[in-house]
Amino acid sequence: MASQIQIRRDTAANWTSANPTLAQGELGIETDTLNIKVGDGSTVWSSLSYAINQTTLANAANAAATNVANTFTAVQTATAFQENQTSVASSGGTTTLDCSTAGTFSTTLSENTTVAITNAPSSGTAYALTLKVIQDASASGYTLAWPASVDWPVGTAPTLSSGANDVDIFVLFTHDGGTTFYGFVAGQDMS
C-alpha cells in the first residue's frame, strides 16, 4: 500500500486519510490539538502532535511527510532515485564517512588520511556507500588507509592514483552493521 498521511483530532477515535494541503475546515477541525502520522494505515512511522490554527495544518502535515524514515515491505518502483552526497575533509589525519548523513561521499585529499566509517545501518540491513577520492592539484600523492573492517579482493587495498586531480572511486558494501565492508574499485585515474 502506498504511504499516506493520516490526520485526526486528539479526541477522535478514527484516523482520516488526508492530503497535506487540505484546509483545516475540510476536516471539521477548529482550534484543537491535531495528531498526524505517516504510514500505511496500520504502521506508525512518524507521529506528531500540533496545537493548530487556520495556518498550521498543511505545514504540520508536510513536516511529518518530509521528516520520516519510510520502511517499505512491498516492492517499490521509482521513476528516479536520488541520494544525498556530501563532501568530507580530513581532520587530524582522519576522514569520517557518516552513513547516517549520506550514501555518496567525496573528498579532496590534503594530507595522508585514514578512513573512519560511522553509523552503519544495523545488522540485517544492506547498505552500500560510494567514495570519490580526488588527489590535490599539486600531485602530492597523498595516501588513504582503510579501516580493518574493509575487505578487498585478494586481501589487498588498492593504491590511489597520484597525479594532479586524479579521481578514484570506491564502493563499500555491508549487511552486518559495518562489522565487515566489502570494498570494490569502481574506477581509478579518472582525471
Order of alpha helices (4+ residues) and beta strands (2+ residues): beta-beta-beta-beta-alpha-beta-beta-beta-beta-beta-beta-beta-beta-beta
